[in-house]
């Protein structure tokens, strides 16, 4: 079977997503805060996740092996073609369970009907706006 370049590698096993989204229905934007609990299955200096049309404001990784101060990313790299974001770290991460990746990011509530998007509806002839998602794996 040929490797699919749109699929993520096997280095990370997500365990739990804790996501808070704050939509702004006047500007059609949103702010989000996410904590991703994960297991790192192989040593690496980077983590790659799916992300489309997001602007990462901050990313920090914590784990008991890293000490008390969360490890900030040294570089964030986007790949629009494969719809990914890669978080690079200055030190090599050792495999283990119980990592926490804390993210803050912004996005647009567009009308493309993928990710987190805007939608409209009518009440007594007046247009109202809302936000919707299908939150499917890509």
MARTI-383347 format. One record per atom (N, C-alpha, C): residue number from 1; residue in one letter; chain; z, y, x. Coordinates in Angstrom, 1 decimal. Each point is the difference from the previous one (the first is absolute). Example, Ala and Ser with C-alpha at 12.3 -4.5 7.8 and 13.67 -1.06 7.14 Angstrom:
1	a	A	7.8	-5.7	13.2
1	a	A	0.0	1.2	-0.9
1	a	A	0.0	1.2	0.9
2	s	A	-0.7	1.1	-0.4
2	s	A	0.0	1.1	0.9
2	s	A	0.8	1.1	-0.8
// end
This chain:
1	x	A	0.0	-1.2	0.8
1	x	A	0.0	1.2	-0.8
1	x	A	0.0	1.2	0.9
2	x	A	-0.9	1.0	-0.3
2	x	A	-0.1	1.2	0.8
2	x	A	1.1	1.0	-0.4
3	x	A	0.5	0.7	1.1
3	x	A	1.1	1.0	-0.3
3	x	A	-0.6	1.1	-0.8
4	x	A	0.8	0.5	-0.9
4	x	A	-0.4	1.1	-0.8
4	x	A	0.7	1.3	0.6
5	x	A	-0.8	0.9	0.5
5	x	A	0.6	1.2	0.7
5	x	A	0.8	0.9	-1.0
6	x	A	-0.1	-0.2	-1.3
6	x	A	0.7	0.8	-0.9
6	x	A	1.4	-0.5	-0.3
7	x	A	0.3	-1.3	0.4
7	x	A	1.3	-0.6	-0.2
7	x	A	0.9	0.3	1.2
8	x	A	1.2	0.2	-0.3
8	x	A	1.0	0.3	1.1
8	x	A	0.3	-1.3	0.8
9	x	A	0.3	0.2	1.3
9	x	A	0.4	-1.1	0.8
9	x	A	1.3	-0.7	-0.4
10	x	A	0.4	-1.0	0.7
10	x	A	1.2	-0.7	-0.3
10	x	A	1.2	0.4	0.7
11	x	A	0.0	1.2	0.6
11	x	A	1.2	0.4	0.8
11	x	A	1.2	0.5	-0.8
12	x	A	-0.2	0.4	-1.2
12	x	A	1.0	0.5	-0.9
12	x	A	0.1	-0.8	-1.3
13	x	A	1.3	-0.3	-0.4
13	x	A	0.2	-0.6	-1.3
13	x	A	0.8	1.0	-0.8
14	x	A	-0.6	0.7	-1.0
14	x	A	0.8	0.9	-0.8
14	x	A	1.0	-0.8	-0.9
15	x	A	1.2	0.5	-0.1
15	x	A	1.1	-0.6	-0.8
15	x	A	0.3	0.7	-1.2
16	x	A	0.1	1.4	0.1
16	x	A	0.4	0.8	-1.2
16	x	A	-0.6	1.4	0.2
17	x	A	-0.5	0.6	-1.1
17	x	A	-0.5	1.4	0.0
17	x	A	1.0	0.7	-0.9
18	x	A	0.5	1.2	0.5
18	x	A	0.8	0.9	-0.8
18	x	A	-0.7	1.3	0.0
19	x	A	-0.6	0.4	-1.1
19	x	A	-0.9	1.1	-0.1
19	x	A	0.4	1.0	-1.0
20	x	A	0.1	1.3	0.4
20	x	A	0.2	1.1	-0.9
20	x	A	-1.2	0.9	0.1
21	x	A	-0.5	0.4	-1.2
21	x	A	-1.2	0.8	-0.1
21	x	A	0.3	1.3	-0.8
22	x	A	-0.3	1.1	0.5
22	x	A	0.2	1.3	-0.7
22	x	A	-1.4	0.6	-0.3
23	x	A	-0.6	-0.2	-1.2
23	x	A	-1.3	0.6	-0.3
23	x	A	0.2	1.5	-0.4
24	x	A	-1.1	0.8	0.4
24	x	A	-0.1	1.3	-0.4
24	x	A	-1.3	0.1	-0.9
25	x	A	0.2	0.0	-1.3
25	x	A	-1.1	-0.1	-0.9
25	x	A	-0.7	1.4	-0.2
26	x	A	0.5	1.0	0.6
26	x	A	-0.7	1.3	0.0
26	x	A	-1.0	0.1	1.1
27	x	A	0.4	-0.5	1.2
27	x	A	-0.8	0.1	1.2
27	x	A	-0.8	-1.4	0.2
28	x	A	0.3	-1.0	-0.7
28	x	A	-0.6	-1.3	0.1
28	x	A	0.3	-0.6	1.4
29	x	A	1.2	0.1	0.4
29	x	A	0.5	-0.5	1.3
29	x	A	1.2	-0.9	-0.2
30	x	A	0.5	-0.6	1.0
30	x	A	1.3	-0.7	-0.1
30	x	A	0.6	-0.1	1.4
31	x	A	1.3	-0.1	0.0
31	x	A	0.8	-0.3	1.2
31	x	A	0.6	-1.4	-0.2
32	x	A	0.2	-0.8	1.1
32	x	A	0.5	-1.3	-0.2
32	x	A	1.0	-0.3	1.2
33	x	A	1.0	-0.8	-0.3
33	x	A	1.0	-0.4	1.0
33	x	A	0.0	-1.5	-0.2
34	x	A	-0.1	-0.8	1.1
34	x	A	-0.1	-1.4	-0.1
34	x	A	0.8	-0.6	1.2
35	x	A	0.8	-1.1	-0.4
35	x	A	0.6	-0.8	1.0
35	x	A	-0.6	-1.4	-0.2
36	x	A	-0.5	-0.5	1.1
36	x	A	-0.7	-1.3	0.0
36	x	A	0.9	-0.9	0.9
37	x	A	0.6	-1.0	-0.6
37	x	A	0.7	-1.0	0.8
37	x	A	-1.0	-1.1	0.4
38	x	A	0.0	-0.3	1.3
38	x	A	-1.0	-1.0	0.4
38	x	A	0.5	-0.8	1.2
39	x	A	-0.6	-1.2	0.2
39	x	A	0.2	-0.8	1.1
39	x	A	-1.2	0.1	0.9
40	x	A	0.3	0.2	1.3
40	x	A	-1.0	0.1	1.0
40	x	A	-0.2	-1.4	0.6
41	x	A	-1.2	-0.5	-0.2
41	x	A	-0.3	-1.4	0.4
41	x	A	-0.5	-0.2	1.4
42	x	A	-0.4	1.1	0.7
42	x	A	-0.5	-0.1	1.4
42	x	A	0.3	1.3	0.7
43	x	A	0.2	0.0	1.3
43	x	A	0.2	1.2	0.7
43	x	A	-1.2	0.9	-0.1
44	x	A	0.3	1.3	0.0
44	x	A	-1.1	1.0	-0.1
44	x	A	0.5	1.4	0.3
45	x	A	-0.9	0.9	0.3
45	x	A	0.4	1.4	0.2
45	x	A	-0.5	0.8	-1.2
46	x	A	-0.5	-0.6	-1.1
46	x	A	-0.5	0.7	-1.2
46	x	A	0.2	-0.9	-1.2
47	x	A	0.0	0.7	-1.2
47	x	A	0.0	-0.6	-1.3
47	x	A	-1.2	0.6	-0.8
48	x	A	-0.7	-0.9	-0.7
48	x	A	-1.2	0.5	-0.8
48	x	A	0.3	-0.4	-1.4
49	x	A	-0.2	1.0	-0.9
49	x	A	0.1	-0.2	-1.5
49	x	A	-1.2	0.5	-0.7
50	x	A	-0.2	-0.3	-1.2
50	x	A	-1.1	0.6	-0.8
50	x	A	0.5	1.4	-0.5
51	x	A	-0.9	0.9	0.0
51	x	A	0.2	1.3	-0.4
51	x	A	-1.3	0.7	-0.3
52	x	A	-0.2	0.6	-1.2
52	x	A	-1.2	0.7	-0.3
52	x	A	0.3	1.4	-0.4
53	x	A	-0.6	1.0	0.6
53	x	A	0.2	1.4	-0.3
53	x	A	1.4	0.5	-0.1
54	x	A	0.8	-0.5	1.0
54	x	A	1.4	0.4	0.1
54	x	A	0.2	0.8	1.3
55	x	A	0.9	1.0	0.0
55	x	A	0.4	0.8	1.1
55	x	A	1.4	-0.4	0.4
56	x	A	0.2	-0.7	1.0
56	x	A	1.4	-0.5	0.4
56	x	A	0.7	1.2	0.6
57	x	A	1.1	0.4	-0.5
57	x	A	0.8	1.1	0.5
57	x	A	1.0	-0.5	1.1
58	x	A	0.5	-1.1	-0.2
58	x	A	0.9	-0.6	1.0
58	x	A	0.1	-1.5	-0.2
59	x	A	0.3	-0.7	1.1
59	x	A	0.1	-1.4	0.1
59	x	A	1.1	-0.4	1.0
60	x	A	0.9	-0.8	-0.3
60	x	A	1.1	-0.4	0.9
60	x	A	0.3	-1.4	-0.2
61	x	A	0.2	-0.8	1.0
61	x	A	0.3	-1.4	-0.1
61	x	A	1.5	-0.2	0.5
62	x	A	0.7	-0.8	-0.7
62	x	A	1.4	-0.3	0.4
62	x	A	0.2	-1.5	0.0
63	x	A	0.9	-0.5	0.9
63	x	A	0.3	-1.4	0.1
63	x	A	1.2	-0.1	0.9
64	x	A	0.8	-1.0	-0.2
64	x	A	1.2	-0.1	0.9
64	x	A	-0.3	-0.1	1.4
65	x	A	-1.2	-0.5	0.4
65	x	A	-0.4	-0.1	1.4
65	x	A	-0.4	1.3	0.6
66	x	A	-0.2	1.0	-0.8
66	x	A	-0.5	1.3	0.5
66	x	A	1.1	1.0	0.2
67	x	A	1.2	-0.4	-0.4
67	x	A	1.2	1.0	0.1
67	x	A	0.1	0.7	-1.2
68	x	A	0.9	1.1	0.0
68	x	A	0.3	0.7	-1.2
68	x	A	-1.0	1.1	-0.4
69	x	A	-0.8	0.4	0.9
69	x	A	-0.9	1.1	-0.2
69	x	A	-1.4	-0.6	-0.4
70	x	A	-0.5	0.3	-1.2
70	x	A	-1.3	-0.6	-0.4
70	x	A	-1.1	0.4	1.0
71	x	A	-0.9	-0.9	0.2
71	x	A	-1.1	0.2	1.0
71	x	A	-1.2	0.8	-0.8
72	x	A	-0.3	1.2	0.5
72	x	A	-1.0	0.8	-0.5
72	x	A	-1.4	-0.5	0.5
73	x	A	-1.0	0.2	-0.8
73	x	A	-1.4	-0.4	0.5
73	x	A	-0.4	1.0	1.1
74	x	A	-0.7	-0.5	1.0
74	x	A	-0.6	0.8	1.0
74	x	A	-1.4	0.6	-0.4
75	x	A	-0.6	-0.8	-1.0
75	x	A	-1.3	0.5	-0.5
75	x	A	-0.3	-0.8	-1.3
76	x	A	-0.6	0.7	-0.9
76	x	A	-0.5	-0.5	-1.3
76	x	A	-1.5	0.0	0.0
77	x	A	-0.6	-1.1	-0.2
77	x	A	-1.5	-0.1	0.0
77	x	A	-0.5	-0.5	-1.3
78	x	A	-0.9	0.7	-0.6
78	x	A	-0.6	-0.4	-1.3
78	x	A	-1.4	-0.6	0.2
79	x	A	-0.3	-1.0	-0.8
79	x	A	-1.4	-0.6	0.1
79	x	A	-0.5	0.0	-1.5
80	x	A	-0.8	1.0	-0.3
80	x	A	-0.6	0.1	-1.3
80	x	A	-0.8	-1.2	-0.4
81	x	A	-0.8	-0.5	0.9
81	x	A	-0.9	-1.1	-0.3
81	x	A	0.8	-1.2	-0.5
82	x	A	1.0	-0.4	0.7
82	x	A	0.8	-1.2	-0.4
82	x	A	1.2	0.4	-0.8
83	x	A	0.2	1.3	-0.4
83	x	A	1.1	0.4	-0.9
83	x	A	1.3	-0.4	0.6
84	x	A	0.3	0.4	1.2
84	x	A	1.2	-0.4	0.7
84	x	A	0.6	1.2	0.7
85	x	A	1.3	-0.1	0.3
85	x	A	0.7	1.0	0.8
85	x	A	0.8	-0.9	1.0
86	x	A	-0.1	0.4	1.3
86	x	A	0.7	-0.7	1.1
86	x	A	1.1	0.9	0.6
87	x	A	1.2	-0.5	0.0
87	x	A	1.1	0.7	0.6
87	x	A	0.2	-0.5	1.5
88	x	A	-0.2	0.8	1.0
88	x	A	0.2	-0.4	1.4
88	x	A	1.4	0.4	0.5
89	x	A	0.6	-0.8	0.8
89	x	A	1.3	0.2	0.5
89	x	A	-0.1	-0.1	1.6
90	x	A	0.9	0.8	0.6
90	x	A	-0.1	0.0	1.5
90	x	A	0.6	-1.2	0.6
91	x	A	0.9	-0.7	-0.7
91	x	A	0.5	-1.3	0.5
91	x	A	-0.5	-1.2	-0.8
92	x	A	0.0	-1.1	0.7
92	x	A	-0.4	-1.3	-0.6
92	x	A	1.0	-0.5	-0.9
93	x	A	-0.4	-0.3	-1.3
93	x	A	0.9	-0.5	-1.0
93	x	A	0.1	-1.5	0.1
94	x	A	1.2	-0.5	0.0
94	x	A	0.2	-1.5	0.1
94	x	A	0.0	-0.6	-1.4
95	x	A	-0.5	-1.2	-0.2
95	x	A	0.0	-0.6	-1.3
95	x	A	1.5	-0.1	-0.5
96	x	A	0.1	0.0	-1.3
96	x	A	1.3	-0.1	-0.6
96	x	A	0.0	0.3	-1.5
97	x	A	1.1	-0.3	-0.6
97	x	A	0.2	0.2	-1.5
97	x	A	0.8	1.3	-0.2
98	x	A	-0.2	0.7	-1.1
98	x	A	0.8	1.1	-0.4
98	x	A	-0.4	1.3	0.5
99	x	A	-1.3	0.3	0.4
99	x	A	-0.4	1.3	0.3
99	x	A	-0.1	0.9	-1.2
100	x	A	0.1	1.3	0.2
100	x	A	-0.1	0.9	-1.1
100	x	A	-1.0	1.2	0.4
101	x	A	-1.1	0.1	-0.7
101	x	A	-0.9	1.1	0.3
101	x	A	0.2	1.0	-1.1
102	x	A	0.4	1.3	0.4
102	x	A	0.2	1.0	-0.9
102	x	A	-1.1	1.0	0.1
103	x	A	-0.7	0.3	-1.1
103	x	A	-1.2	0.8	-0.1
103	x	A	0.2	1.2	-0.9
104	x	A	-0.5	1.1	0.3
104	x	A	-0.2	1.1	-0.9
104	x	A	-1.5	0.4	0.0
105	x	A	-0.6	0.1	-1.1
105	x	A	-1.4	0.3	0.0
105	x	A	-0.4	0.8	-1.3
106	x	A	-1.2	0.6	0.1
106	x	A	-0.6	0.8	-1.1
106	x	A	-1.3	-0.6	-0.3
107	x	A	-0.4	0.3	-1.3
107	x	A	-1.3	-0.4	-0.4
107	x	A	-0.6	0.8	-1.1
108	x	A	-1.2	-0.2	-0.4
108	x	A	-0.6	0.7	-1.1
108	x	A	-0.1	-0.9	-1.2
109	x	A	0.3	0.6	-1.2
109	x	A	-0.2	-0.8	-1.2
109	x	A	-1.5	0.3	-0.4
110	x	A	-0.9	-0.9	0.5
110	x	A	-1.4	0.3	-0.2
110	x	A	-0.4	-0.8	-1.3
111	x	A	-1.3	0.0	-0.3
111	x	A	-0.5	-0.6	-1.2
111	x	A	-0.8	-1.3	0.3
112	x	A	0.3	-0.6	1.1
112	x	A	-0.8	-1.2	0.5
112	x	A	0.6	-1.3	-0.6
113	x	A	1.1	0.0	-0.7
113	x	A	0.6	-1.2	-0.6
113	x	A	0.3	-1.1	1.0
114	x	A	0.5	0.5	1.2
114	x	A	0.5	-1.0	0.9
114	x	A	1.3	0.6	0.7
115	x	A	0.9	-0.8	0.4
115	x	A	1.2	0.5	0.5
115	x	A	0.9	0.7	-1.1
116	x	A	0.4	1.2	0.3
116	x	A	0.8	0.7	-1.0
116	x	A	-0.9	1.2	-0.4
117	x	A	-0.4	0.1	-1.3
117	x	A	-1.0	0.9	-0.4
117	x	A	0.3	0.7	-1.3
118	x	A	-0.7	1.1	-0.3
118	x	A	0.2	0.8	-1.2
118	x	A	-0.7	-0.6	-1.2
119	x	A	0.5	0.2	-1.1
119	x	A	-0.6	-0.4	-1.3
119	x	A	0.3	1.0	-1.0
120	x	A	-0.9	0.1	-1.0
120	x	A	0.2	1.0	-1.1
120	x	A	0.0	-0.7	-1.3
121	x	A	0.7	0.7	-1.0
121	x	A	0.0	-0.5	-1.3
121	x	A	0.1	1.2	-1.0
122	x	A	-0.3	-0.3	-1.2
122	x	A	0.0	1.1	-1.0
122	x	A	1.1	-0.2	-1.0
123	x	A	0.7	1.1	-0.4
123	x	A	1.0	0.0	-1.0
123	x	A	-0.4	1.2	-0.9
124	x	A	-0.4	-0.3	-1.3
124	x	A	-0.4	1.0	-0.9
124	x	A	-1.0	1.0	0.6
125	x	A	-1.0	-0.6	0.7
125	x	A	-1.1	0.7	0.6
125	x	A	0.3	0.7	1.3
126	x	A	1.3	0.0	0.5
126	x	A	0.4	0.6	1.2
126	x	A	0.0	-1.0	1.1
127	x	A	-0.6	0.4	1.2
127	x	A	-0.1	-0.9	1.1
127	x	A	1.3	0.0	0.8
128	x	A	0.5	-1.2	0.3
128	x	A	1.2	-0.1	0.9
128	x	A	-0.3	-0.9	1.2
129	x	A	0.8	0.2	1.0
129	x	A	-0.3	-0.8	1.2
129	x	A	1.2	-0.9	0.3
130	x	A	-0.4	-1.1	0.6
130	x	A	1.1	-1.0	0.5
130	x	A	-0.5	-0.6	1.3
131	x	A	0.8	-0.9	0.5
131	x	A	-0.4	-0.7	1.2
131	x	A	0.2	-1.5	-0.3
132	x	A	-0.9	-0.8	0.6
132	x	A	0.0	-1.4	-0.2
132	x	A	-0.3	-0.7	1.3
133	x	A	0.2	-1.3	0.0
133	x	A	-0.3	-0.9	1.1
133	x	A	-0.3	-1.4	-0.5
134	x	A	-0.7	-0.7	0.9
134	x	A	-0.2	-1.4	-0.2
134	x	A	0.7	-0.8	1.1
135	x	A	0.4	0.7	1.1
135	x	A	0.7	-0.5	1.1
135	x	A	-0.4	-1.4	0.4
136	x	A	-1.3	-0.2	0.3
136	x	A	-0.5	-1.2	0.4
136	x	A	-0.1	-0.1	1.5
137	x	A	0.2	-1.2	0.6
137	x	A	-0.3	-0.1	1.4
137	x	A	-1.4	0.2	0.3
138	x	A	-0.4	0.6	1.1
138	x	A	-1.4	0.2	0.4
138	x	A	-0.4	-1.1	1.0
// end
